[in-house]
Amino acid sequence: MTKWLFVFFFALASCGHKSKQRVPPKELPEEVFWIGDKQGGYWYLVHQVHPHRNNAYITIYNDRDGKLVISKKFILYCTISENYNLIEDIKSQILGFDGKTIKFKSSDGKSVCVLK
């Protein structure tokens, strides 16, 4: 009996530690990925990253209902031109979307980059 209680409580406790993985609305392509925080975020679909890696065609969807927010070619701009960033791993470089621009992580830690 004690063994089964231990197994039950262990299973119950481990369920609480699992992070909730976001599931996109069913009408969105399966290639979308979500970026956001507790307050919300967006679903992103990267169609193409230009070979020179300074622009990308991206579609952004609302995180709750999957409605289209924007779909366009975004161009990368950085504040320090001599440390110009490139799009390398776009999923790990996107910080978020503010309604106009995509905030982008800079690899040098100095320049501020956005996709707009």
N, C-alpha and C positions, 0 to 999 in steps of 0.2 A: 504494500500500500504506500509506504514512504517513497519507494522508487517512482511510482506513478505520479505522486504529488510533485516530486522534484522535476520530472519530465514535463508535467503540465505547466508549472510555474516558470521553468526555463523557456519553454516555447512561448508563453505569454509575455515574458520579459523581452525576449528577442524580437517579438513583433513590434514593440515600441521603439526599437532602435533602428528599424529600417527606415531609410529616407523615402519619402514619397516621390516617385518618379512621375513627371508630368506626362500625360498622354495627350497627344494632339487631337483636336476634333477630327472625326472620321473622314470628313470631306477634304482634308489637307493631304498633300503628298507625304509618303512615308519618309522622305529624305529631310523633312523639316527638323530643325533643332530649336530648342527654347533657351532664351537667355533672359534672366530677370532676377527679382528678389521676392521678398515676402509680399510686397505690395502689388506685384504683377510683373509682366514682361511681354515679350513678343515671340512669335514663331518666325524663324528665318529660313528661307530657301535660297541657296546660292546656286544660280544657274550657270554662271561662268565667271572665272577670274581671268582677267586679261593676261596674256603671256608676259607682258612687262610688269605685271603685278602692282599696278598703281590704280586699277579700277576693277570693279566687279558688278555684274548684273545680279541684283538681289530683290527678292519679293519678301515683304514683311506682312504678317497676319496678326490680328488681334488674338491675344492668348486665351480669351474666354470663349468667344463664339467662332473664331476662325475666319472672320471677315477680312477681306483685303484692306490693308492700310496703305501700302505703296508698293509699286513694282517699277524699278528703273535701274539705270546704270549709275552707280555711285563712284565718285572719283576721290581718291585719297589725298588729303591735304594735311601737312604737318607744319608746326610753327617754326621749326629750325630746319631750313632747307638743306644745310650741309649734312644733317643727320637724317635725311629722308628715309622714312620707313618703307618697307614693301609689304604687300600682303603675302604672308607665308602660310600660316595655318589660321584661316579666317575664323573658324569656330572658337579657337582659343584667344583670338585677338579682339573680338567684339566685346565691348563692355555693356552697351545698351543703346537704345534708340530714344531720342527726345521728341520725336514727331517730325523732325526735319533732317537731322544728321545722326549718323551712327557713330557713337563714341568708340574709339579704337585704342587698344593698348600700344604704347610705344616700346620698341625693343631696347632703346637706349635709356629709357627712364627719365629723359629730359624733355623731349619734344611732346607736344600735345597733338595728337592726330585725330582726324575725323574723316568719315566718308560722307560726302554730300553731293 
